[in-house]
Amino acid sequence: MKIEFDRKADAIYVYFNNQPVVYTKKLDDMRYIDYAEDNSPIGVELLCVSDGVNIDDLPNKAEIERALGDRGIKVFA
């Protein structure tokens, strides 16, 4: 898992692997999941993270929660 944190954009992208993105599912205005051709999740985009992040319905929730906590970002379940 790789994480890119853009403080200026107030966004985080969590990479699960490096497969090409075939489609994106919008959970809400702040959370998007990218999928590979085999429908496996390959990454998650989280916006406005300084307000905290809702991790409901995200793949690999435990890993994401740990990574966000390591960066001082609040997590809501």
C-alpha positions as CSV (number, residue, x, y, z in Angstrom):
1,M,0.0,0.0,0.0
2,K,1.3,3.4,-1.0
3,I,-0.1,6.8,0.1
4,E,0.2,10.2,-1.4
5,F,-0.9,13.1,0.8
6,D,-1.3,16.5,-0.8
7,R,-1.8,19.0,2.0
8,K,-2.4,21.9,-0.3
9,A,-5.3,20.0,-2.0
10,D,-6.3,18.5,1.4
11,A,-6.5,15.1,-0.3
12,I,-5.0,11.6,0.1
13,Y,-4.8,8.9,-2.5
14,V,-4.3,5.3,-1.2
15,Y,-2.8,2.9,-3.7
16,F,-3.5,-0.8,-3.2
17,N,-1.6,-1.9,-6.3
18,N,-0.5,-0.3,-9.6
19,Q,-3.0,-1.8,-12.1
20,P,-4.6,0.5,-14.6
21,V,-7.9,2.2,-13.5
22,V,-10.9,1.0,-15.6
23,Y,-13.6,2.7,-13.7
24,T,-14.3,4.8,-10.6
25,K,-17.1,4.5,-8.1
26,K,-18.2,7.7,-6.3
27,L,-19.3,7.0,-2.8
28,D,-20.0,10.6,-2.0
29,D,-18.4,14.0,-2.8
30,M,-15.4,13.2,-0.7
31,R,-14.7,9.6,-1.4
32,Y,-13.9,7.7,-4.6
33,I,-12.8,4.1,-5.3
34,D,-10.9,3.2,-8.4
35,Y,-11.2,-0.4,-9.8
36,A,-9.3,-2.6,-12.1
37,E,-10.6,-4.6,-15.0
38,D,-11.3,-7.6,-12.7
39,N,-13.4,-5.3,-10.4
40,S,-10.7,-5.4,-7.7
41,P,-10.2,-2.1,-5.9
42,I,-6.9,-0.5,-6.8
43,G,-7.0,2.8,-5.0
44,V,-9.1,5.2,-2.9
45,E,-9.2,9.0,-3.3
46,L,-10.2,10.9,-0.2
47,L,-10.9,14.7,-0.3
48,C,-11.2,17.4,2.4
49,V,-9.3,15.1,4.8
50,S,-8.5,17.8,7.4
51,D,-12.1,17.6,8.5
52,G,-11.8,13.8,9.1
53,V,-12.6,10.9,6.9
54,N,-15.5,8.5,6.9
55,I,-14.1,5.0,6.2
56,D,-17.5,3.2,5.9
57,D,-17.8,1.3,2.7
58,L,-14.0,1.6,1.9
59,P,-12.0,-1.5,1.0
60,N,-9.1,-2.3,3.3
61,K,-10.6,-0.2,6.1
62,A,-8.1,-1.3,8.8
63,E,-5.1,-0.4,6.7
64,I,-6.6,3.0,5.6
65,E,-7.5,3.8,9.2
66,R,-4.0,3.1,10.4
67,A,-2.4,5.1,7.6
68,L,-4.7,8.1,8.2
69,G,-4.1,7.9,12.0
70,D,-0.3,7.9,11.4
71,R,-0.8,11.2,9.6
72,G,-3.0,12.7,12.3
73,I,-6.2,12.6,10.3
74,K,-9.4,11.9,12.2
75,V,-11.4,8.8,11.1
76,F,-15.1,8.3,11.4
77,A,-16.5,4.8,11.1
